[in-house]
Amino acid sequence: MRTLALKSEQIKKDWYIVDADGQVLGRLATRIATVLRGKHKPTFSPHLDMGDCVVVTNADKIVATGAKEVQKVYWRHSGFPGGQKTKNLETMRKKHPERVIENAVRGMLPHNRLGRKMLKHLKVYAGPDHPHQAQQPKPLDI
């Protein structure tokens, strides 16, 4: 038996759409990361960008279980001494609801060049509208 090895020009990308209204953040992010990585395909190769493109709508209506609204903390650092800034999930959802899903998915992808390339195939929108109707995205079952 020979192992099938695809070349990068043989990879076909599909487009999927996900409605995040009422979905649990972590469970949604794991499903999106699986599709972005391409692990749902039988021709998966870990060193290639095999995944599909995912459009997420209604990111502002995502659900967090437990006390994560107040306890989950996002932090960033300016690079200067004392430059650490923190926000909890509640304030992050009010100011930048799309970054909540992007950060969750980013942590589930490889932390290298390939993971950064895969993350560019994720399009997150706070409301129900998106500009990707021309790609005819299929609904993704969660």
VEXLO-933273 format. One line per field, with one value per atom (N, C-alpha, C): residue in three letters; x, y, z. Coordinates in pm, 1 decimal. Example, Ala and Ser with C-alpha at 12.3 -4.5 7.8 and 13.67 -1.06 7.14 Angstrom:
residues 2
res (ALA ALA ALA SER SER SER)
c1 (1319.0 1230.0 1320.0 1285.0 1367.0 1290.0)
c2 (-569.0 -450.0 -330.0 -225.0 -106.0 3.0)
c3 (780.0 780.0 780.0 708.0 714.0 787.0)
END
This chain:
residues 142
res (MET MET MET ARG ARG ARG THR THR THR LEU LEU LEU ALA ALA ALA LEU LEU LEU LYS LYS LYS SER SER SER GLU GLU GLU GLN GLN GLN ILE ILE ILE LYS LYS LYS LYS LYS LYS ASP ASP ASP TRP TRP TRP TYR TYR TYR ILE ILE ILE VAL VAL VAL ASP ASP ASP ALA ALA ALA ASP ASP ASP GLY GLY GLY GLN GLN GLN VAL VAL VAL LEU LEU LEU GLY GLY GLY ARG ARG ARG LEU LEU LEU ALA ALA ALA THR THR THR ARG ARG ARG ILE ILE ILE ALA ALA ALA THR THR THR VAL VAL VAL LEU LEU LEU ARG ARG ARG GLY GLY GLY LYS LYS LYS HIS HIS HIS LYS LYS LYS PRO PRO PRO THR THR THR PHE PHE PHE SER SER SER PRO PRO PRO HIS HIS HIS LEU LEU LEU ASP ASP ASP MET MET MET GLY GLY GLY ASP ASP ASP CYS CYS CYS VAL VAL VAL VAL VAL VAL VAL VAL VAL THR THR THR ASN ASN ASN ALA ALA ALA ASP ASP ASP LYS LYS LYS ILE ILE ILE VAL VAL VAL ALA ALA ALA THR THR THR GLY GLY GLY ALA ALA ALA LYS LYS LYS GLU GLU GLU VAL VAL VAL GLN GLN GLN LYS LYS LYS VAL VAL VAL TYR TYR TYR TRP TRP TRP ARG ARG ARG HIS HIS HIS SER SER SER GLY GLY GLY PHE PHE PHE PRO PRO PRO GLY GLY GLY GLY GLY GLY GLN GLN GLN LYS LYS LYS THR THR THR LYS LYS LYS ASN ASN ASN LEU LEU LEU GLU GLU GLU THR THR THR MET MET MET ARG ARG ARG LYS LYS LYS LYS LYS LYS HIS HIS HIS PRO PRO PRO GLU GLU GLU ARG ARG ARG VAL VAL VAL ILE ILE ILE GLU GLU GLU ASN ASN ASN ALA ALA ALA VAL VAL VAL ARG ARG ARG GLY GLY GLY MET MET MET LEU LEU LEU PRO PRO PRO HIS HIS HIS ASN ASN ASN ARG ARG ARG LEU LEU LEU GLY GLY GLY ARG ARG ARG LYS LYS LYS MET MET MET LEU LEU LEU LYS LYS LYS HIS HIS HIS LEU LEU LEU LYS LYS LYS VAL VAL VAL TYR TYR TYR ALA ALA ALA GLY GLY GLY PRO PRO PRO ASP ASP ASP HIS HIS HIS PRO PRO PRO HIS HIS HIS GLN GLN GLN ALA ALA ALA GLN GLN GLN GLN GLN GLN PRO PRO PRO LYS LYS LYS PRO PRO PRO LEU LEU LEU ASP ASP ASP ILE ILE ILE)
c1 (83.9 0.0 88.7 51.0 124.7 48.2 121.9 61.3 37.4 -83.1 -118.4 -57.3 20.4 81.2 38.4 -44.2 -92.8 10.2 9.6 89.1 1.9 63.8 -12.4 -109.9 -82.1 -175.0 -294.5 -290.6 -401.7 -502.2 -472.8 -560.0 -676.7 -798.3 -919.1 -975.9 -1001.7 -1055.1 -1204.5 -1281.6 -1424.3 -1446.3 -1564.6 -1601.4 -1718.3 -1707.5 -1813.2 -1856.4 -1982.6 -2036.2 -2089.3 -2063.8 -2106.4 -2181.3 -2297.5 -2371.4 -2338.8 -2271.3 -2223.8 -2329.4 -2450.7 -2556.9 -2590.8 -2562.6 -2595.0 -2495.0 -2385.9 -2285.2 -2187.9 -2138.3 -2038.8 -1903.1 -1829.3 -1705.7 -1603.4 -1569.1 -1464.8 -1502.8 -1626.1 -1670.5 -1675.9 -1718.1 -1720.1 -1578.3 -1488.0 -1349.9 -1278.6 -1304.2 -1239.4 -1287.2 -1414.7 -1467.7 -1411.9 -1404.5 -1349.2 -1201.3 -1125.3 -982.8 -959.7 -1046.5 -1035.0 -1054.3 -1152.3 -1179.0 -1068.4 -1019.9 -910.3 -782.9 -758.6 -638.7 -651.4 -774.8 -795.7 -801.3 -815.7 -815.6 -944.1 -1045.5 -1169.4 -1162.1 -1054.6 -1038.5 -956.0 -986.8 -906.6 -765.4 -740.0 -607.9 -524.6 -550.3 -482.0 -331.7 -254.1 -109.7 -74.0 0.7 26.8 117.2 192.0 285.9 229.5 103.5 41.0 -81.0 -115.6 -237.5 -352.8 -410.7 -515.4 -654.5 -667.1 -795.6 -879.8 -1002.9 -1099.8 -1112.9 -1186.7 -1211.9 -1342.0 -1343.9 -1460.0 -1501.9 -1631.7 -1690.4 -1779.1 -1754.0 -1832.6 -1913.3 -2045.1 -2132.3 -2188.9 -2240.9 -2300.1 -2200.8 -2078.5 -1975.6 -2006.9 -2088.4 -2121.8 -2223.0 -2281.6 -2382.5 -2329.4 -2198.1 -2136.5 -2163.7 -2165.7 -2196.1 -2070.9 -2044.9 -1936.8 -1999.0 -1953.4 -2011.4 -1943.3 -2009.6 -1953.8 -1937.7 -1831.4 -1803.7 -1698.3 -1687.5 -1583.2 -1603.7 -1724.3 -1748.7 -1662.6 -1643.4 -1568.1 -1426.4 -1409.1 -1281.3 -1183.2 -1230.5 -1140.5 -1074.5 -940.2 -865.0 -781.0 -790.6 -704.7 -599.1 -473.1 -368.8 -281.8 -220.0 -124.6 -16.9 93.5 206.0 262.1 292.9 342.6 490.9 561.5 704.9 786.5 724.0 790.8 767.2 854.4 834.0 700.7 625.2 494.4 388.4 411.1 319.4 217.9 192.3 94.3 -46.7 -135.6 -274.4 -364.3 -470.3 -561.2 -704.5 -783.5 -927.5 -994.4 -1112.7 -1184.9 -1278.0 -1341.6 -1424.4 -1541.5 -1596.0 -1711.2 -1677.1 -1564.7 -1526.9 -1475.1 -1409.7 -1361.8 -1480.0 -1586.6 -1704.5 -1774.2 -1771.1 -1834.9 -1756.4 -1621.5 -1540.1 -1502.5 -1458.2 -1411.1 -1464.9 -1591.4 -1646.5 -1582.9 -1530.2 -1469.0 -1335.7 -1264.9 -1135.0 -1147.4 -1263.7 -1283.0 -1270.7 -1338.1 -1331.8 -1194.8 -1138.6 -1006.4 -900.4 -902.7 -804.4 -821.8 -946.8 -972.1 -922.8 -947.3 -904.2 -753.1 -692.9 -548.0 -473.2 -524.2 -458.2 -467.7 -558.7 -577.7 -508.9 -447.0 -374.3 -224.9 -145.2 -0.6 59.3 156.5 218.8 343.9 324.0 434.7 381.9 461.8 421.0 295.2 284.8 169.2 41.6 49.4 -66.8 -111.7 -15.8 -52.2 -116.2 -73.0 -135.2 -276.5 -297.9 -430.3 -527.7 -478.7 -565.7 -618.8 -549.0 -597.4 -721.0 -750.8 -869.0 -992.4 -978.7 -1090.9 -1141.0 -1267.9 -1330.5 -1441.8 -1428.5 -1524.0 -1592.7 -1725.7 -1805.8 -1899.6 -1913.0 -1994.6 -2143.3 -2187.2 -2328.5 -2361.3 -2484.9 -2526.4 -2482.8 -2431.2 -2394.8 -2246.8 -2214.5 -2075.5 -2062.8 -1943.5 -1925.2 -1878.2 -1905.1 -1852.9 -1962.1 -2070.7 -2176.8 -2129.9 -2035.2 -1987.9 -1916.9 -1861.9 -1794.5 -1891.9 -2019.2 -2125.6 -2088.7 -2073.6 -2034.1 -2145.9 -2104.5 -2198.2 -2207.6 -2322.5 -2332.2 -2250.3 -2181.9 -2098.5 -2176.5 -2189.7 -2263.0 -2172.8 -2225.3 -2148.6 -2202.0)
c2 (-117.9 0.0 124.5 220.3 344.8 453.3 539.3 651.1 764.7 817.5 928.1 1057.0 1123.7 1250.3 1356.9 1448.4 1554.3 1665.0 1727.7 1848.1 1968.3 2081.8 2199.0 2246.9 2222.0 2265.5 2170.4 2052.9 1958.5 1978.9 2067.0 2088.9 2178.1 2135.2 2211.5 2265.5 2395.6 2458.3 2484.6 2442.0 2471.0 2586.4 2645.1 2753.1 2705.6 2729.7 2693.3 2818.1 2818.7 2928.1 2870.1 2942.4 2900.1 3015.1 2985.3 3084.3 3060.3 3155.7 3139.0 3175.0 3203.8 3243.8 3128.2 3146.0 3045.6 2931.5 2935.5 2829.2 2853.3 2744.7 2753.0 2781.3 2874.4 2925.4 2815.5 2735.5 2635.3 2526.1 2479.9 2373.1 2421.7 2545.5 2603.3 2620.7 2667.0 2692.0 2563.0 2452.7 2326.5 2276.3 2291.1 2246.2 2332.1 2463.6 2553.0 2522.6 2499.4 2470.0 2340.0 2242.0 2115.7 2136.2 2218.1 2243.8 2329.5 2429.5 2513.0 2431.5 2337.3 2253.9 2150.3 2103.5 2004.7 1863.1 1845.8 1712.0 1635.4 1702.6 1634.4 1566.9 1588.5 1531.5 1402.2 1305.1 1181.3 1200.1 1309.3 1334.0 1427.4 1432.4 1525.1 1498.7 1605.2 1601.6 1712.8 1682.8 1784.5 1898.1 1878.8 1982.3 2069.8 2047.4 2126.4 2199.2 2308.6 2381.8 2316.0 2212.2 2132.5 2185.4 2274.9 2312.8 2397.9 2419.2 2497.8 2635.8 2722.7 2857.4 2856.1 2929.8 2932.0 3076.5 3103.5 3234.4 3218.9 3298.3 3292.9 3421.2 3408.3 3523.6 3522.5 3635.3 3653.8 3620.1 3667.7 3639.9 3707.4 3811.2 3879.6 3802.7 3695.5 3618.1 3483.0 3471.4 3347.2 3329.8 3206.3 3176.8 3122.3 3168.0 3115.1 3050.5 2931.2 2859.2 2900.5 2874.6 2902.7 3051.3 3087.5 3226.9 3288.3 3237.2 3285.3 3429.9 3480.0 3619.8 3715.2 3684.5 3772.6 3719.8 3586.6 3529.0 3509.6 3487.8 3465.1 3596.9 3597.4 3720.8 3709.6 3810.0 3824.0 3927.9 3897.7 3994.0 4018.6 4135.6 4173.4 4257.9 4272.2 4345.6 4438.8 4560.7 4660.1 4640.6 4566.2 4548.2 4637.7 4733.2 4822.4 4773.0 4809.0 4767.8 4820.2 4733.4 4769.6 4784.2 4730.2 4750.3 4639.8 4559.4 4452.5 4507.6 4475.5 4521.0 4399.0 4400.8 4286.7 4331.6 4239.7 4259.2 4126.9 4131.2 4006.8 3983.7 3868.3 3829.6 3924.9 3976.6 4066.3 4195.2 4258.7 4382.4 4354.6 4240.4 4204.7 4181.3 4121.5 4095.9 4227.1 4326.2 4453.9 4532.7 4533.1 4615.7 4544.5 4418.4 4343.6 4200.9 4177.3 4041.3 3940.0 3985.3 3889.7 3838.4 3915.9 3872.7 3759.0 3744.8 3636.7 3502.2 3487.4 3362.1 3346.5 3454.5 3445.8 3399.7 3451.4 3411.3 3266.0 3220.9 3082.1 2986.0 3019.9 2932.7 2939.2 3055.3 3070.8 2977.3 2961.4 2873.4 2726.9 2690.1 2549.8 2513.3 2609.0 2583.1 2573.2 2518.7 2511.9 2651.0 2660.3 2788.7 2808.2 2819.5 2839.6 2910.8 2915.6 2983.2 2923.5 2792.0 2724.7 2760.4 2768.9 2806.5 2949.0 3039.4 3177.2 3185.4 3101.2 3098.0 3042.2 2940.4 2881.0 2980.1 3062.1 3157.0 3263.9 3287.5 3384.8 3335.6 3206.1 3150.6 3159.0 3220.4 3238.9 3381.9 3398.3 3529.9 3537.4 3631.2 3642.8 3777.5 3776.7 3899.9 3902.4 4021.1 4035.9 4022.3 4068.2 4063.4 3947.8 3945.3 3835.0 3850.7 3966.9 3991.4 3963.3 3915.9 3893.8 3915.3 3954.3 3983.3 3863.9 3740.7 3623.2 3538.9 3602.8 3526.8 3469.9 3534.4 3489.2 3354.3 3319.4 3191.8 3078.0 3107.7 3010.7 2916.6 2972.3 2886.6 2790.0 2669.0 2566.1 2574.8 2544.2 2545.0 2431.6 2461.9 2363.7 2311.8 2179.7 2122.5 2120.4 2170.7 2180.1 2077.8)
c3 (0.0 0.0 0.0 -81.9 -87.8 -12.0 53.9 124.5 26.4 28.6 -59.7 -5.8 -86.3 -46.4 -147.0 -102.0 -189.9 -204.1 -318.9 -338.6 -305.6 -282.9 -239.6 -346.9 -473.8 -578.3 -592.8 -531.1 -537.0 -425.6 -331.3 -216.1 -256.2 -222.9 -253.9 -123.4 -119.9 0.9 -15.0 83.2 89.4 186.0 180.7 271.2 357.1 487.2 581.2 656.7 698.3 779.2 909.6 1018.6 1151.5 1217.1 1271.6 1349.7 1496.9 1560.7 1697.7 1801.8 1760.7 1852.9 1946.6 2075.8 2176.3 2185.5 2111.5 2115.5 2231.3 2289.8 2396.8 2332.7 2389.7 2329.5 2301.2 2398.3 2380.9 2283.0 2289.5 2199.7 2055.2 2037.0 1903.3 1850.0 1935.5 1892.8 1854.4 1924.6 1889.5 1754.6 1725.9 1596.1 1482.5 1505.2 1403.6 1379.9 1487.6 1474.1 1397.8 1417.7 1345.2 1195.9 1158.8 1017.2 956.8 1029.4 978.3 957.2 1044.7 1035.8 925.7 897.5 792.9 844.5 975.1 1033.3 1004.3 950.6 916.6 780.4 707.4 573.7 580.4 495.1 496.5 441.4 372.3 314.7 401.3 531.2 621.9 625.1 614.9 633.5 731.9 837.2 939.5 893.0 784.0 740.5 628.7 587.5 482.1 534.4 468.2 501.6 425.8 486.4 422.4 453.6 550.4 604.8 512.9 556.5 482.4 545.6 479.1 530.2 610.5 720.2 808.9 832.1 815.5 842.8 966.0 1068.3 1192.2 1203.4 1221.4 1239.5 1381.0 1423.9 1557.4 1668.3 1655.1 1755.7 1888.8 1887.4 2012.2 2095.6 2042.5 2115.6 2161.5 2175.2 2221.1 2370.6 2417.9 2557.4 2624.7 2746.5 2828.6 2951.5 2986.0 3098.9 3228.8 3338.0 3469.2 3494.1 3564.5 3600.2 3509.0 3386.0 3296.3 3252.5 3255.4 3216.9 3298.5 3425.8 3514.7 3537.6 3542.0 3581.5 3466.4 3344.4 3231.6 3194.2 3188.8 3169.6 3042.3 2957.8 2840.8 2874.2 2846.1 2878.0 2756.0 2755.1 2650.8 2716.1 2647.8 2704.6 2598.7 2638.1 2544.1 2513.2 2597.2 2579.2 2670.3 2734.4 2827.9 2970.8 3064.2 3203.0 3256.7 3318.5 3371.5 3264.8 3147.7 3035.6 3015.7 3119.3 3105.7 3125.2 3031.7 3039.9 3037.2 3117.6 3124.8 3101.8 3044.8 3027.9 3056.3 3115.8 3133.7 3014.5 3012.1 2898.1 2877.8 2985.2 2975.4 2900.1 2934.1 2865.5 2725.1 2705.5 2572.0 2477.9 2528.4 2446.2 2406.9 2494.7 2463.2 2359.1 2371.0 2282.2 2152.5 2162.1 2044.5 2050.4 2016.2 2029.1 1934.6 1821.8 1728.4 1779.3 1861.4 1913.0 2014.1 2076.1 2172.6 2101.5 1987.8 1912.8 1847.7 1794.7 1730.8 1830.2 1953.2 2053.4 2094.1 2104.6 2143.2 2035.3 1909.4 1799.8 1783.0 1801.8 1786.9 1881.5 2001.3 2097.3 2062.6 1973.0 1935.5 1804.6 1738.6 1614.7 1645.3 1553.3 1577.1 1596.9 1684.8 1716.6 1631.7 1501.1 1408.2 1283.8 1178.2 1054.6 995.4 999.8 941.9 1017.4 1150.2 1229.0 1200.5 1180.2 1147.4 1009.8 918.0 785.6 793.5 876.5 892.8 955.2 1045.7 1114.2 1019.2 908.6 811.1 736.7 745.4 681.0 770.4 887.8 979.1 967.6 938.2 926.3 1030.6 1125.7 1235.7 1228.4 1241.7 1236.9 1356.4 1417.9 1538.2 1507.7 1392.0 1357.3 1263.8 1214.3 1126.4 980.9 942.2 802.9 779.7 657.5 618.9 468.4 420.9 277.8 195.2 239.4 171.0 106.0 60.9 -4.9 -138.6 -206.3 -335.4 -326.7 -210.0 -194.2 -167.1 -149.4 -123.1 -8.4 114.1 226.1 265.6 300.9 347.2 497.8 557.3 703.5 764.4 871.9 941.6 1059.7 1070.3 1183.7 1305.9 1415.8 1539.9 1638.7)
END
